[in-house]
């Protein structure tokens, strides 16, 4: 089955929705305009139920098939939020909001799922129920967790859930997926290194936290090179090094380090946190100072379920003629919270030769719309045949 003809007919409409959302980006849970637009569209499509306010500003639409005797319920999820980035595309539909931009393609994800919802509400060529999920705050706000804690899966009886993300660098409309661990756990750390400040000409009278912190930054790199099994994935990146003084002739009292840890397993996540604490606390003590580590656990590893991944790949092959094996991604994705509650899978759809996501020159490729919509629709029709 190639791209569904209906989505070729709807392409201009879906593109217009996408560009409207792009021009009016909203960050984290402040997706009030986008959520209202989504809810209005779902009602106009004739969804059997439209619910707002799940996970603060999330929207859910329910579409029953021509029959529901199978008792099957499938969830399809798209994210709606933008990023705090100043857009540089110069597109006629560029962001009207300074400092906010759809730099990750969530505008495209939302528009494609709206297109799929319109088609499914028109045809209802399936036996069961589809739940379309529009989620806020994927970019650091854990909106998926909020929706799950609001009872998303149980309230709507969702048995399987599927998500999609555009992927620059892949041919437009092509697909890639992998079973098991796919996107990394994303943790953060703050480390306060404290010594004894003083005059830079008299270092012997100080306990220099800059020297301590410099050593700690270097030693933390041994977590990957000397503590982790070489076949496991772990990234420890110190991304900020701030001293309590900006003077040329002052040894500061303290240094503040910030950074991120990316891992692909619970065991490696635990190891990385334990080693950071030990290295910093004991390392600073060895210099006569101290280090206080605050470790923030973020999104968990996103793990695709085996059966649903195989099915998702089969559907992608029907739509695009093939489905490639995706690489491991050390970025994070809060769809992980939904996959912890319910079996499902997450797939990548090609965005073509465009700027990478989280870049001020990035733009979602509207040519990917028919393939993305077709994949979502076929997931429903193939999993719940009428």
VEXZAPA-732023 format. One line per field, with one value per residue (C-alpha): residue in one letter; x, y, z. Coordinates in nm, 3 decimals. Example, Ala and Ser with C-alpha at 12.3 -4.5 7.8 and 13.67 -1.06 7.14 Angstrom:
2
code <- c(a|s)
X <- c(1.230|1.367)
Y <- c(-0.450|-0.106)
Z <- c(0.780|0.714)
//
This chain:
386
code <- c(x|x|x|x|x|x|x|x|x|x|x|x|x|x|x|x|x|x|x|x|x|x|x|x|x|x|x|x|x|x|x|x|x|x|x|x|x|x|x|x|x|x|x|x|x|x|x|x|x|x|x|x|x|x|x|x|x|x|x|x|x|x|x|x|x|x|x|x|x|x|x|x|x|x|x|x|x|x|x|x|x|x|x|x|x|x|x|x|x|x|x|x|x|x|x|x|x|x|x|x|x|x|x|x|x|x|x|x|x|x|x|x|x|x|x|x|x|x|x|x|x|x|x|x|x|x|x|x|x|x|x|x|x|x|x|x|x|x|x|x|x|x|x|x|x|x|x|x|x|x|x|x|x|x|x|x|x|x|x|x|x|x|x|x|x|x|x|x|x|x|x|x|x|x|x|x|x|x|x|x|x|x|x|x|x|x|x|x|x|x|x|x|x|x|x|x|x|x|x|x|x|x|x|x|x|x|x|x|x|x|x|x|x|x|x|x|x|x|x|x|x|x|x|x|x|x|x|x|x|x|x|x|x|x|x|x|x|x|x|x|x|x|x|x|x|x|x|x|x|x|x|x|x|x|x|x|x|x|x|x|x|x|x|x|x|x|x|x|x|x|x|x|x|x|x|x|x|x|x|x|x|x|x|x|x|x|x|x|x|x|x|x|x|x|x|x|x|x|x|x|x|x|x|x|x|x|x|x|x|x|x|x|x|x|x|x|x|x|x|x|x|x|x|x|x|x|x|x|x|x|x|x|x|x|x|x|x|x|x|x|x|x|x|x|x|x|x|x|x|x|x|x|x|x|x|x|x|x|x|x|x|x|x|x|x|x|x|x|x|x|x|x|x|x|x|x|x|x|x|x|x|x|x|x|x|x)
X <- c(0.000|0.159|0.067|-0.311|-0.469|-0.681|-0.370|-0.262|-0.602|-0.566|-0.200|-0.266|-0.502|-0.263|0.024|-0.180|-0.253|0.115|0.228|-0.030|0.097|0.455|0.381|0.231|0.467|0.398|0.643|0.604|0.251|0.154|0.005|-0.332|-0.382|-0.250|-0.461|-0.773|-0.699|-0.653|-0.973|-1.174|-1.041|-1.117|-1.473|-1.518|-1.399|-1.678|-1.470|-1.688|-1.528|-1.288|-1.131|-0.911|-0.701|-0.535|-0.177|-0.266|-0.305|-0.315|-0.598|-0.743|-0.982|-1.168|-1.276|-1.475|-1.455|-1.748|-1.741|-1.589|-1.644|-1.272|-1.238|-0.902|-0.791|-0.484|-0.331|-0.150|0.057|0.192|0.370|0.263|0.520|0.794|1.143|1.285|1.487|1.493|1.394|1.627|1.448|1.301|0.999|0.677|0.514|0.805|0.740|0.552|0.672|1.021|1.234|0.999|1.017|0.904|1.263|1.191|0.899|0.624|0.413|0.448|0.374|0.055|-0.061|0.004|-0.190|-0.476|-0.473|-0.479|-0.762|-0.970|-0.923|-1.002|-1.314|-1.430|-1.368|-1.385|-1.258|-1.149|-1.289|-1.200|-1.122|-0.841|-0.735|-0.543|-0.320|-0.186|0.074|0.230|0.574|0.785|1.081|1.193|0.856|0.771|0.424|0.390|0.437|0.179|-0.076|-0.009|-0.038|-0.370|-0.490|-0.454|-0.401|-0.660|-0.924|-0.931|-0.840|-0.537|-0.376|-0.099|0.050|0.251|0.455|0.655|0.934|1.067|1.436|1.657|1.914|1.684|1.513|1.176|0.900|1.132|1.116|1.354|1.297|1.467|1.342|1.451|1.641|1.615|1.643|1.863|1.781|1.854|1.983|2.134|2.375|2.470|2.796|2.900|3.276|3.384|3.730|3.889|3.921|4.200|4.451|4.573|4.931|4.911|4.767|4.930|4.691|4.385|4.214|4.162|3.822|3.910|4.191|3.963|3.683|3.916|4.039|3.684|3.576|3.865|3.820|3.448|3.543|3.686|3.331|3.294|3.654|3.728|3.407|3.158|3.163|3.292|2.982|2.748|2.659|2.721|2.788|2.897|2.922|3.009|2.847|2.894|3.189|3.117|3.335|3.205|3.446|3.521|3.832|4.175|4.351|4.107|4.097|3.722|3.549|3.347|3.285|2.951|2.951|2.650|2.609|2.417|2.441|2.298|2.264|2.086|2.017|1.907|2.228|2.448|2.233|2.285|2.658|2.706|2.529|2.721|3.056|2.987|2.905|3.213|3.454|3.338|3.293|3.611|3.813|3.736|3.812|4.154|4.227|4.103|3.772|3.428|3.180|2.803|2.635|2.269|2.162|1.835|1.685|1.509|1.344|1.402|1.539|1.278|1.232|1.039|0.845|0.946|0.610|0.487|0.819|0.799|0.443|0.536|0.817|0.580|0.340|0.625|0.735|0.384|0.378|0.734|0.857|1.117|1.195|1.556|1.711|1.749|2.066|2.070|1.987|2.155|1.890|1.591|1.221|0.945|0.731|0.936|0.683|0.397|0.595|0.655|0.278|0.171|0.325|0.404|0.668|0.822|0.935|1.136|1.012|1.259|1.264|1.511|1.827|1.732|1.894|1.900|1.638|1.697|1.860|1.730|1.738|1.537|1.194|0.963|0.941|0.579|0.660|0.675|0.309|0.146|0.383|0.347|-0.033|-0.050|0.164|-0.056|-0.375|-0.243|-0.130|-0.496|-0.646|-0.389|-0.394|-0.775|-0.903|-1.272)
Y <- c(0.000|0.331|0.674|0.702|0.915|1.103|1.260|1.390|1.560|1.696|1.797|2.167|2.188|2.004|2.222|2.533|2.403|2.326|2.671|2.843|2.649|2.728|3.101|3.091|2.879|2.812|2.676|2.396|2.395|2.733|2.569|2.737|2.855|2.531|2.318|2.517|2.484|2.107|2.067|2.271|2.065|1.734|1.847|1.958|1.616|1.452|1.277|1.085|1.258|1.549|1.608|1.901|1.978|1.638|1.693|2.062|2.160|1.824|1.732|1.388|1.284|0.953|0.798|0.475|0.247|0.116|-0.165|-0.182|-0.550|-0.624|-0.419|-0.291|0.062|0.223|0.557|0.785|1.067|1.396|1.673|2.037|2.260|2.479|2.576|2.900|2.975|3.286|3.176|3.251|3.077|3.391|3.184|3.377|3.177|3.230|3.269|3.582|3.534|3.660|3.394|3.106|2.874|2.534|2.418|2.047|1.988|1.947|2.170|1.902|1.619|1.792|1.872|1.518|1.362|1.605|1.491|1.127|1.201|1.364|1.064|0.812|1.005|1.014|0.649|0.462|0.159|-0.029|-0.244|-0.077|0.268|0.511|0.774|1.068|1.232|1.587|1.647|1.968|2.017|1.749|1.988|1.951|1.969|1.596|1.654|1.281|1.203|1.467|1.316|0.965|1.083|1.241|0.891|0.900|0.529|0.398|0.660|0.583|0.214|0.248|-0.091|0.017|0.359|0.486|0.800|0.958|1.214|1.378|1.321|1.559|1.384|1.096|1.096|1.268|1.028|0.733|0.554|0.408|0.232|-0.001|-0.231|-0.193|0.106|0.383|0.730|0.794|0.876|1.243|1.350|1.676|1.769|2.080|2.069|2.339|2.323|2.523|2.615|2.920|3.232|3.485|3.690|3.532|3.630|3.421|3.085|2.910|3.093|2.963|2.638|2.701|2.574|2.647|2.391|2.147|2.193|2.163|1.829|1.710|1.794|1.584|1.295|1.267|1.170|0.846|0.732|0.653|0.548|0.347|0.268|0.179|-0.144|-0.039|-0.184|0.033|0.391|0.678|1.047|1.278|1.640|1.937|2.229|2.520|2.629|2.946|3.094|3.319|3.596|3.755|3.943|3.875|3.878|3.687|3.315|3.261|3.103|2.864|2.722|2.602|2.320|2.210|1.929|1.636|1.257|1.038|0.662|0.369|0.147|0.175|0.009|0.259|0.546|0.434|0.384|0.729|0.903|0.709|0.779|1.151|1.179|0.982|1.158|1.505|1.460|1.264|1.450|1.788|1.658|1.552|1.917|2.034|2.163|2.019|1.949|1.926|1.729|1.778|1.514|1.556|1.248|1.351|1.144|0.767|0.554|0.530|0.159|0.035|-0.287|-0.578|-0.680|-0.325|-0.226|-0.511|-0.414|-0.044|-0.139|-0.353|-0.060|0.174|-0.071|-0.073|0.306|0.381|0.052|-0.002|0.067|0.105|0.021|0.347|0.429|0.474|0.835|0.998|1.270|1.230|1.180|1.189|0.945|0.710|0.768|0.648|0.341|0.259|0.248|0.079|-0.134|0.062|0.196|0.520|0.569|0.827|0.978|1.146|1.527|1.545|1.750|2.020|2.188|1.970|2.006|2.262|2.488|2.840|2.751|2.429|2.389|2.090|1.959|1.964|1.704|1.447|1.501|1.235|0.961|1.051|1.070|0.745|0.563|0.669|0.580|0.242|0.158|0.179|0.003|-0.278|-0.338|-0.327|-0.449|-0.394)
Z <- c(0.000|-0.107|0.030|0.062|-0.212|0.041|0.190|-0.148|-0.164|0.189|0.149|0.094|0.392|0.624|0.506|0.585|0.936|0.986|0.875|1.093|1.395|1.292|1.279|1.628|1.840|2.206|2.463|2.718|2.869|2.723|2.413|2.460|2.101|1.952|2.186|2.098|1.725|1.763|1.965|1.713|1.422|1.595|1.667|1.306|1.187|1.386|1.651|1.894|2.190|2.231|2.573|2.668|2.974|3.009|3.125|3.172|2.805|2.627|2.389|2.317|2.042|2.028|1.696|1.689|1.388|1.187|1.441|1.788|1.859|1.859|2.177|2.052|2.136|1.976|2.073|1.829|1.981|1.848|2.041|2.008|2.182|2.037|2.154|2.302|1.987|1.767|1.416|1.123|0.833|0.677|0.571|0.498|0.780|1.023|1.394|1.497|1.855|1.934|2.099|2.022|1.724|1.601|1.563|1.615|1.381|1.638|1.414|1.147|1.388|1.506|1.153|1.030|1.317|1.251|0.889|0.994|1.238|0.964|0.736|1.012|1.116|0.751|0.668|1.002|0.814|1.124|1.404|1.732|1.868|1.792|2.045|1.899|2.160|2.128|2.396|2.532|2.684|2.519|2.513|2.873|3.046|3.057|2.913|2.836|3.205|3.297|3.060|3.192|3.553|3.454|3.371|2.991|2.933|3.179|3.108|2.737|2.764|2.538|2.468|2.228|2.154|1.856|1.800|1.518|1.475|1.162|1.095|0.893|0.678|0.585|0.243|0.257|0.355|0.427|0.761|1.020|1.350|1.597|1.876|2.237|2.369|2.109|2.267|2.571|2.930|2.985|3.325|3.448|3.722|3.918|4.110|4.355|4.414|4.720|4.837|4.997|4.788|4.800|4.606|4.284|4.373|4.692|4.581|4.876|5.107|4.919|4.837|4.468|4.343|3.979|3.990|4.172|3.921|3.622|3.753|3.818|3.461|3.329|3.572|3.495|3.139|3.282|3.353|2.983|2.922|3.237|3.430|3.158|2.961|2.617|2.449|2.658|2.574|2.812|2.754|3.036|2.923|3.142|2.961|3.202|3.420|3.622|3.893|4.169|4.061|3.724|3.839|3.689|4.026|4.247|4.318|4.366|4.659|4.445|4.099|3.964|3.707|3.503|3.256|3.120|3.127|2.849|2.894|2.731|3.033|3.395|3.509|3.326|3.449|3.809|3.755|3.601|3.887|4.151|3.985|3.945|4.313|4.420|4.184|4.280|4.653|4.713|4.450|4.600|4.948|4.823|4.739|5.077|4.945|4.895|4.617|4.648|4.370|4.279|4.028|3.837|3.670|3.351|3.080|3.105|2.822|2.548|2.478|2.174|2.231|2.009|1.863|1.805|1.648|1.399|1.312|1.277|1.039|0.830|0.798|0.702|0.434|0.289|0.280|0.163|0.015|0.287|0.652|0.766|1.100|1.291|1.487|1.862|1.948|2.249|2.252|2.481|2.408|2.668|2.470|2.691|2.970|2.751|2.645|3.012|3.066|2.744|2.464|2.153|1.918|1.795|1.435|1.239|0.911|0.676|0.657|0.369|0.339|0.588|0.885|1.195|1.464|1.741|1.482|1.401|1.028|1.068|0.909|0.886|0.528|0.415|0.148|0.431|0.522|0.298|0.415|0.782|0.767|0.572|0.827|1.119|0.933|0.821|1.176|1.274|0.972|0.970|1.346|1.368|1.029|0.967)
//
